[in-house]
């Protein structure tokens, strides 16, 4: 998907883009749009004591041989010095977060020799205001055998960062074995430069000619009438809390199937990602999710050459709508998906967070806005990275928490594709996730045999039902007139408007995520309001809704 996205940008014929180059930095460096959303999610999960590990990315490698711990420790220090994103903490000023980049020696993570289960270190929360977003541990597993585990917070790292990070650690480790520092050129830019560049690229949202305005127009038209929620074959209704417990199921595609699927993609002038996206849409349709299937898709967000080998949170999320109406042949569905993917990639600069802020879908705690199911295709692993003197193989660990109801990840391996299904354990049993994975593999077999097969003739698994129970939104409660007046005044002052009525929507009046945090913190100082949560305002963004929750 990353390579396809770059080709779309090169061929789009758009006006020149600002250069991604080192920039003069303000005293308080702003967060990128994606970082702001993750920072806010972290605040919500902290409030609800939710499973914050959903945004932890583990990289695990089993090493066999004579591992030099001192050289490895020095190499980790070299890499954190090289990439500012790995030594950035997130402070606040007047309720607004900013990046604070620490000196290399102050930020160097300790190499922990651990004996606890690796899952404990993966799940251990990061304090984004104080902790660097990386921890590294080594687990002795036998004579000359170790598990090397690096855990990153997503606010500073993404899946496309695994390759650059692993290559840099291996190069630095080799140098330290030779008793020297790595002799590499400094990166052309750092992540903070990207955050500043992104603001320049997008421009003023109120300028109709800006990238922000033009791409938002595309997404507003493309996502008009999007289903609020698609039925899924859940085992339990949504619990209505922020954050979800997670589980992982893996399945390897049978030998030869990947090769046949590549032929399907080639014949359709499509990518393997498009084939996988269409297959997931067909699977969900066959479970009863309907004809209009919105799917999330991660794109690398590294459209500029200078960002290619950086470590940081560049990835963006696109909402790609799969039209399964009319019982099309799979080949026809693939053509529809291909058109949707190409149109999305041509408008990938606008951050997902900006789309959500503008479209204002109804907020439900624990449910991702605009889509519930993600589909990713990963071909940027660390398989070609080698530590000198050591045999190695990647190990797979799930995050232990779920970002989405379902996340179908197709990962390229030496002998084909591996399917990884991350699922919300609050909604699905392990057996259900396994049945979905097995059904998807069977469906892929069927379309590899005959791309002309009708979607309605493909194997069906399970039966969908509503994920969020009807009536889950809080009922209206008795209003306290005096407290209502106080909250209406606070709403108006924070929004900068003359008047706010009890049923006026915070987001309709110009509210956004960071302003919501400031508003909630101020309301908590009022008598009887100390228990108000940010998630409450997101789900019920009116004075009446807040009072109904407070009781």
C-alpha positions in Angstrom: 0.0 0.0 0.0 2.9 2.4 0.8 4.4 1.9 -2.7 1.0 2.3 -4.4 0.4 5.5 -2.4 3.7 6.9 -3.5 2.9 6.2 -7.2 -0.5 7.8 -6.8 1.1 11.0 -5.5 3.8 11.0 -8.2 1.2 10.7 -11.0 -1.5 12.9 -9.6 -0.3 16.0 -11.3 -1.0 18.1 -8.2 0.6 21.5 -7.5 4.1 21.5 -5.9 4.2 20.4 -2.3 6.4 22.2 0.4 9.7 20.5 0.9 10.1 18.3 4.0 13.3 19.7 5.4 14.6 20.9 8.8 12.5 23.7 10.2 12.9 26.4 12.7 11.3 25.1 15.9 9.1 27.0 18.3 9.6 26.9 22.0 6.8 24.3 22.3 6.7 22.0 19.3 3.1 21.0 18.4 2.0 17.4 18.0 1.1 16.1 14.6 -2.6 15.5 14.0 -2.3 11.8 14.6 -0.3 12.3 17.8 -3.0 14.6 19.2 -5.6 12.0 18.7 -3.5 9.3 20.4 -2.6 11.7 23.2 -6.3 12.3 23.8 -7.1 8.6 23.7 -4.4 8.0 26.3 -6.1 10.5 28.5 -9.5 8.8 28.1 -8.0 5.4 28.8 -6.2 6.7 31.8 -9.5 8.2 33.2 -11.4 5.0 32.7 -8.5 2.8 33.8 -8.9 1.1 30.4 -6.4 -1.3 28.7 -3.9 1.2 27.3 -1.8 -1.6 25.7 -3.9 -1.2 22.5 -1.4 1.5 21.5 1.7 -0.5 22.4 3.7 -1.9 19.4 5.9 -4.9 20.4 8.8 -6.0 18.2 10.2 -9.4 19.4 13.1 -11.4 18.0 14.5 -14.7 19.2 18.3 -14.7 19.1 20.6 -17.7 19.3 24.3 -17.3 19.8 26.7 -15.2 22.0 24.7 -12.0 22.6 26.8 -9.2 23.9 24.5 -7.3 26.3 26.9 -4.3 26.7 27.1 -3.9 22.9 23.3 -4.2 22.6 22.8 -1.6 25.4 25.1 0.8 23.7 23.4 0.2 20.3 20.0 1.0 21.8 21.4 4.3 23.1 22.9 5.0 19.7 19.5 4.6 18.0 17.6 6.7 20.6 20.1 9.4 20.0 19.6 9.2 16.3 15.8 9.4 16.3 14.3 12.2 18.3 10.9 10.5 18.3 12.3 7.8 20.6 13.3 10.5 23.2 10.2 12.7 23.1 7.8 13.2 26.0 4.5 15.0 25.8 4.0 18.0 28.2 1.0 20.3 28.5 0.7 24.1 28.5 -2.8 25.5 29.2 -4.3 22.1 28.3 -2.5 21.8 25.0 0.1 19.1 24.5 3.5 19.7 23.0 6.6 17.7 22.2 9.5 18.0 24.5 12.6 16.4 23.1 15.1 15.1 25.7 18.9 15.0 25.4 20.2 11.6 24.4 21.8 10.8 27.8 18.7 11.9 29.7 16.4 9.7 27.5 18.5 6.6 27.1 16.2 3.6 28.0 17.7 1.0 30.3 18.2 -2.5 28.9 16.2 -4.7 31.2 17.1 -8.4 31.7 13.7 -9.8 32.5 12.3 -13.0 33.9 8.6 -12.0 33.9 6.3 -13.0 31.1 6.9 -10.8 28.0 3.2 -9.8 28.1 3.7 -8.0 31.3 6.3 -5.7 29.8 4.1 -5.2 26.7 1.1 -4.2 28.8 3.0 -1.9 31.2 1.6 1.6 30.7 3.7 4.5 29.5 3.4 7.9 31.2 3.6 10.0 28.1 4.5 13.1 30.1 7.5 11.4 31.8 8.5 8.2 30.0 10.3 7.9 26.7 8.1 5.9 24.3 10.4 2.9 24.2 11.3 0.1 26.6 13.7 -2.8 25.8 14.1 -6.1 27.6 16.1 -9.3 27.1 14.7 -12.6 28.3 17.2 -15.4 28.7 15.5 -18.6 27.3 18.3 -21.1 27.5 22.0 -21.6 26.9 22.9 -18.9 24.3 19.3 -18.2 23.6 17.5 -14.9 24.2 14.2 -13.2 23.4 14.8 -9.5 22.5 11.7 -7.4 23.1 11.2 -3.7 22.2 7.9 -2.1 23.1 7.0 1.3 21.6 4.1 3.6 22.2 2.3 4.2 19.0 2.5 8.0 19.5 6.2 7.8 18.5 6.2 4.8 16.3 4.3 2.9 13.6 4.5 -0.5 11.8 6.6 1.1 9.0 9.2 2.1 11.6 10.0 -1.5 12.5 12.4 -1.9 9.5 14.4 1.4 10.0 14.6 0.7 13.7 15.8 -2.9 13.4 18.3 -1.9 10.7 19.8 0.9 12.8 20.0 -1.3 15.9 21.8 -4.1 14.0 24.2 -1.7 12.4 25.0 0.0 15.7 25.4 -3.4 17.4 27.9 -4.5 14.8 29.8 -1.2 15.3 29.8 -1.6 19.1 31.1 -5.2 18.8 34.1 -3.6 17.0 34.5 -1.1 19.8 33.3 2.0 17.9 30.3 4.1 17.5 28.2 3.6 14.3 29.4 5.8 11.4 26.1 6.8 9.9 25.0 10.1 8.4 22.4 12.0 10.5 18.8 11.7 9.2 17.8 14.5 6.8 14.9 15.5 9.0 13.4 14.5 12.3 9.8 13.8 13.3 9.3 17.2 14.8 10.1 18.7 11.3 7.3 16.5 9.9 4.8 17.7 12.4 5.6 21.4 11.4 5.7 20.5 7.7 2.2 18.8 7.9 0.7 22.1 9.1 2.2 23.9 6.1 1.1 21.2 3.7 -2.5 21.1 4.8 -3.0 24.9 5.0 -5.9 26.8 6.3 -9.1 24.7 6.5 -11.1 27.8 5.7 -9.2 28.4 2.5 -11.2 26.5 -0.2 -8.0 26.0 -2.2 -6.0 24.5 0.6 -5.1 20.8 0.7 -7.2 20.5 3.9 -10.3 21.9 2.3 -10.0 20.1 -1.0 -9.4 16.7 0.5 -12.1 17.2 3.2 -14.5 17.8 0.3 -13.6 14.5 -1.2 -14.1 12.6 2.1 -17.3 14.4 2.9 -18.8 13.3 -0.5 -17.3 9.8 -0.3 -18.5 9.0 3.2 -22.0 10.7 3.0 -24.6 8.3 4.3 -22.0 5.9 5.8 -23.6 3.2 8.0 -23.1 4.3 11.6 -22.4 0.7 12.6 -22.4 -2.6 10.7 -23.7 -5.8 12.2 -20.9 -8.2 13.2 -21.1 -11.8 14.5 -20.4 -10.8 18.1 -20.8 -13.0 21.1 -21.7 -10.1 23.4 -22.9 -6.5 23.0 -20.6 -3.6 23.4 -19.9 -2.9 27.1 -20.0 0.9 26.6 -16.6 1.6 28.1 -13.5 3.2 26.6 -10.9 0.7 25.5 -11.4 -3.0 24.8 -9.6 -6.2 25.9 -7.9 -7.8 23.0 -7.1 -11.2 21.6 -5.2 -12.5 18.6 -5.7 -15.4 16.3 -3.2 -16.3 13.5 -3.5 -18.6 10.5 -1.1 -19.3 7.7 -2.5 -19.4 4.2 -1.9 -22.8 2.6 1.2 -23.2 0.3 0.5 -22.0 -3.2 -2.6 -19.9 -2.3 -0.5 -16.7 -2.1 0.9 -17.3 -5.5 -2.6 -17.8 -7.0 -3.9 -14.7 -5.3 -1.0 -12.7 -6.8 -2.2 -13.9 -10.2 -5.8 -12.7 -9.4 -4.3 -9.3 -8.4 -2.2 -9.1 -11.6 -5.0 -10.0 -13.9 -7.2 -7.3 -12.3 -4.4 -4.6 -12.4 -4.8 -4.5 -8.6 -2.6 -4.9 -5.6 -2.5 -7.7 -3.1 -3.9 -5.3 -0.6 -6.9 -4.7 -2.8 -7.6 -8.4 -3.1 -7.4 -8.8 0.7 -9.7 -5.8 1.2 -12.2 -7.1 -1.2 -12.1 -10.5 0.5 -12.8 -9.1 3.9 -15.7 -7.1 2.6 -17.1 -10.2 1.0 -16.6 -12.2 4.2 -18.5 -9.5 6.3 -21.2 -9.3 3.7 -21.7 -13.0 3.9 -22.0 -12.8 7.7 -24.8 -10.3 7.3 -23.0 -7.0 7.6 -24.9 -5.5 4.6 -24.0 -4.2 1.2 -22.2 -1.0 2.3 -19.0 -2.0 4.2 -16.7 0.7 5.5 -13.2 -0.6 6.3 -10.3 1.2 7.8 -7.0 1.0 6.0 -3.6 2.2 7.3 -1.3 4.0 4.8 2.3 4.7 5.5 2.0 8.5 5.3 5.7 8.7 4.1 5.0 10.4 0.8 8.2 12.4 1.0 11.6 10.8 0.4 13.1 12.4 3.5 10.7 10.5 5.8 11.5 7.1 4.3 13.9 5.8 6.9 12.7 7.8 9.9 11.2 6.3 13.1 7.9 8.0 14.0 4.1 8.0 13.9 3.5 8.8 10.2 0.8 6.3 9.4 -2.7 7.7 8.5 -6.0 5.8 8.3 -8.3 5.9 5.4 -12.0 4.9 5.4 -12.5 2.8 2.3 -16.1 2.0 1.4 -16.8 -1.4 -0.2 -19.9 -1.6 -2.3 -21.2 -5.2 -2.3 -24.7 -4.4 -3.7 -26.2 -6.4 -6.5 -24.5 -9.7 -5.8 -21.4 -8.9 -7.9 -18.8 -11.4 -9.0 -15.7 -11.2 -6.9 -13.8 -9.7 -9.8 -16.4 -6.9 -10.0 -16.1 -6.3 -6.3 -12.4 -6.1 -6.6 -12.7 -3.5 -9.4 -15.0 -1.4 -7.1 -12.5 -1.8 -4.2 -9.6 -0.8 -6.5 -11.4 2.4 -7.5 -12.1 3.3 -3.9 -8.5 2.6 -2.8 -7.0 4.7 -5.6 -9.4 7.6 -4.9 -8.5 7.4 -1.2 -4.8 7.3 -1.8 -5.1 10.5 -3.9 -6.6 12.2 -0.8 -4.5 10.6 1.9 -2.8 13.8 3.3 -5.8 14.8 5.4 -5.4 13.1 8.8 -8.2 10.7 9.8 -8.7 12.9 12.9 -9.6 15.9 10.8 -12.2 13.8 8.9 -13.7 12.7 12.2 -13.8 16.2 13.5 -15.5 17.5 10.4 -18.1 14.7 9.9 -18.9 14.3 13.6 -20.2 10.8 13.7 -22.2 9.9 16.8 -19.7 8.9 19.5 -20.1 5.6 21.4 -17.5 4.8 24.1 -15.4 1.9 23.0 -16.4 2.1 19.3 -14.0 3.5 16.7 -15.6 6.4 14.7 -16.6 5.8 11.0 -15.5 2.1 10.9 -15.3 -0.9 13.2 -13.1 -3.2 11.1 -9.5 -2.5 9.9 -7.7 -4.3 7.1 -3.9 -4.0 6.8 -1.2 -5.5 4.5 2.3 -5.6 5.9 5.4 -6.2 3.7 7.9 -4.1 5.6 9.1 -6.5 8.3 12.5 -7.0 9.7 13.2 -10.4 8.1 16.2 -9.1 6.1 18.0 -7.5 9.2 20.8 -9.6 10.6 22.7 -9.2 13.9 26.3 -10.3 13.4 27.1 -13.7 15.0 23.5 -14.5 15.9 20.7 -16.6 14.4 17.4 -14.9 14.6 13.7 -15.3 13.9 10.8 -13.0 14.6 8.4 -13.8 17.5 4.7 -12.7 17.5 3.1 -11.0 20.4 -0.3 -9.4 20.4 -0.9 -6.0 22.2 -3.3 -7.5 24.7 -5.9 -4.8 24.0 -8.0 -4.0 20.9 -8.1 -0.7 18.9 -10.9 -1.9 16.7 -13.7 -4.5 16.9 -11.8 -6.6 14.3 -8.4 -6.0 12.6 -7.4 -8.3 9.7 -3.7 -8.1 9.1 -2.1 -9.8 6.2 1.7 -10.2 6.7 4.1 -11.3 4.0 6.5 -14.1 5.0 9.1 -16.0 3.2 6.7 -18.8 2.4 3.5 -16.9 1.8 1.0 -14.9 3.8 0.1 -15.0 7.4 -3.3 -13.9 8.5 -3.4 -12.2 11.9 -6.8 -11.4 13.4 -6.8 -9.0 16.3 -10.2 -8.9 17.9 -12.0 -7.3 20.8 -12.3 -9.9 23.5 -15.2 -7.8 25.0 -17.2 -8.6 21.9 -15.8 -11.9 20.5 -14.9 -15.3 21.9 -11.6 -16.9 20.7 -13.6 -19.5 18.8 -15.5 -16.9 16.9 -12.3 -15.1 15.8 -10.9 -18.5 14.7 -14.1 -19.2 12.7 -13.8 -15.8 11.0 -10.1 -16.5 10.1 -10.9 -19.9 8.8 -13.8 -18.6 6.8 -11.7 -15.9 5.3 -9.0 -18.4 4.2 -11.7 -20.6 2.6 -13.1 -17.6 0.8 -9.7 -16.7 -0.5 -9.3 -20.3 -1.8 -12.6 -19.9 -3.6 -11.8 -16.6 -5.3 -8.3 -17.8 -6.2 -9.9 -20.8 -8.0 -12.5 -18.6 -9.8 -12.4 -14.8 -9.5 -15.7 -14.8 -11.4 -17.6 -16.5 -8.6 -20.6 -14.5 -7.3 -20.1 -13.1 -3.8 -23.4 -14.6 -2.8 -22.0 -18.1 -3.6 -19.0 -17.7 -1.4 -18.7 -19.6 1.8 -20.7 -18.0 4.7 -19.7 -18.2 8.3 -21.6 -17.1 11.5 -24.4 -14.6 11.7 -24.1 -11.0 12.5 -26.2 -9.0 14.9 -26.1 -5.4 16.3 -23.0 -4.7 18.2 -24.3 -1.8 20.2 -27.5 -2.5 22.1 -30.4 -0.4 21.3 -31.1 2.0 24.1 -27.5 1.9 25.3 -27.3 5.7 25.2 -28.2 7.2 28.6 -31.8 8.2 29.1 -32.6 11.8 29.9 -32.5 12.5 33.6 -34.2 15.2 35.7 -32.5 18.5 35.0 -31.3 20.7 37.8 -32.2 24.3 36.7 -29.4 26.0 38.5 -26.7 23.6 37.6 -27.9 23.6 33.9 -27.5 27.4 33.8 -24.0 27.1 35.2 -23.0 24.5 32.7 -24.5 26.4 29.8 -22.5 29.4 30.8 -19.3 27.3 31.0 -19.9 25.8 27.6 -20.4 29.2 26.1 -17.3 30.7 27.6 -15.1 27.8 26.5 -16.6 27.8 23.0 -16.4 31.6 22.7 -20.0 32.0 21.8 -22.7 34.2 23.3 -25.2 31.6 24.3 -25.5 27.8 24.6 -28.8 26.1 25.2 -29.1 22.8 27.1 -29.6 20.8 23.8 -27.0 22.6 21.7 -24.3 20.2 20.4 -20.7 21.0 21.6 -19.3 19.8 18.2 -21.9 21.7 16.2 -20.7 24.9 17.9 -17.1 24.4 16.9 -15.9 22.1 19.7 -13.0 19.7 19.2 -11.1 17.1 21.1 -8.6 19.3 22.9 -11.3 21.9 23.8 -13.4 19.0 25.2 -10.6 18.2 27.6 -10.4 21.8 28.8 -14.2 22.0 29.1 -14.4 18.8 31.2 -11.6 19.8 33.5 -13.4 23.1 34.2 -16.8 21.5 34.8 -15.2 19.1 37.3 -14.5 22.0 39.6 -18.3 22.6 39.9 -20.2 21.0 42.9 -21.4 17.5 42.0 -19.4 17.3 38.8 -16.1 15.8 39.9 -17.0 12.4 38.3 -17.5 13.8 34.8 -15.4 11.9 32.2 -14.2 13.1 28.8 -15.8 10.1 27.2 -19.2 11.3 28.5 -18.9 14.6 26.7 -17.8 12.7 23.5 -20.9 10.4 23.7 -23.4 13.0 24.9 -22.1 16.4 23.7 -24.8 18.6 25.2 -25.4 20.2 28.6 -28.5 18.0 28.9 -26.5 14.9 28.1 -23.9 15.7 30.6 -26.5 16.4 33.3 -28.2 13.1 32.5 -25.0 11.3 33.1 -24.2 13.1 36.3 -27.7 12.5 37.7 
